[in-house]
Amino acid sequence: MINKRLLIKNLLAHNDESSFYDKKRMIDLSNKEGKAKFLKHVCALSNSNPNNNSYIVIGVEDETNEIRGVDFFDDSKIQNLANAYLTHAPLIVYENVAFPHLPEDKVVGLVTIRPNGKITSLRKNIWKYWGGSIFLRDGSISMPKDFDIVIEDVNSEIVQSIETNAKNNIELTLDGVIDFINHRHRDLESNYKVFKELFVVCWAGNTKQVKGETYFSRVDIELINEQVRLFYSALDEVSIMYTEDEFKITEYVHLGLNKQYKYYPLEEVVITFGENGSHHIESKLIFQPPRFNKKTLHHIYNANNSLIEKLKKNVPLTASEEKDLISLPATYLICYLNDFDDAMEKLYEAKALLKQTNGNVYQSFKESVRILRKVKYN
């Protein structure tokens, strides 16, 4: 079992970006350009390493190798993006890896690319890249190739050595459990469960009882053996159930208008642990978007647009408008889910304004975008 934190450290220490490894300060899959650049690197790394894993580390400064971290990214449907745009798409896994020195809401993203032995190419046009394009790694650069490709296996031994040196052990596991419970979340109720005498899952959060059910908010869930954060949210609430073989997380989102709010099930994630030391994570979107009165939504939509215009012009907000600003991202999301097609474009355009105006509003912005991303990919 590979400790992903150790793996990232070994990748960063081993060499600069190469034909089996890339690093990014961040990626942006919210637009065509960001998707195209990500797919280009996936394509190039897969083609350049037909017999071993390749990796992209996200949240690292390119020049200094400093680990800065990025927001938690829980899009389990990233494979759908690759399948839609790549011919012979490799298997892609995105994992959120916790580092002790980072703020609570930051992780390092680790993309593992597992090739299928075939040449990967773009299936169709995206941004400035043409359908049919094939990319390879030329040192640390992903380059298009328009001639016959001869792929040599030059990295298998290096990658195998890096992965071997990142193997987990009992000391790392125990240190991880103690750090999670006693240090990182000493102010929250924390729990752990051992599965199949091998896997350790820790979770922490604020708990409350509703009609006999326990719900967690401000939730952090981590597979300690691999130092992989399975779930993190500062706002949404989850329920947790487990048996001897499975650990199930059901995420809820709190949406509503005019003080009439309700918890809606969003996604169910089930981690199944096998007797042979393997585990499998499967997610299923169970969200049914709430429907609201169109006349009410038109009023809210126009009010949101007016608030954004005031922020752009530095016009002071009234006390009532300050309260409306807090819920602006969530109400834009509700409008979008009720067929106001450009509502999320309006929200994206306001990102910088919200970030500099109010930290709570910006956190709500990130949560709304996260929900939208899950819904769109499904």
Summary of the structure (lengths in Angstrom):
residues: 378
radius of gyration: 22.1
end to end distance: 30.3
largest distance: 65.9
contacts: 1160
relative contact order: 0.10
helix: 35%
strand: 33%
